């Protein structure tokens, strides 16, 4: 199963707005994606509650896993998202 290790760049960690953006992006990938904190248990990346429950803080290392056609592209996209400080980026107009 392909996986990517990435360090959380957002100042608030994977919480609130960064978590929302990540979960939405994970749900849009078209392949099942899971995330785990360190050596912990992996959880579905498209579940806001599960992602928030990880408690991944700024600087924490998480592992993304996906399986199926397009898994590598999905992981690259999500790893790129987590490696940015999503707190510092402006929210798109609603």
Secondary structure, 3 states (H helix, E strand, C coil): CEEEEEECCCCCCCCHHHHHHHHHHHHCCCCCEEEEECCCCCEECCCHHHHHHHCCCCCCEEEEEECCCCHHHHHHHHHHHHCCCCCCCCCCCC
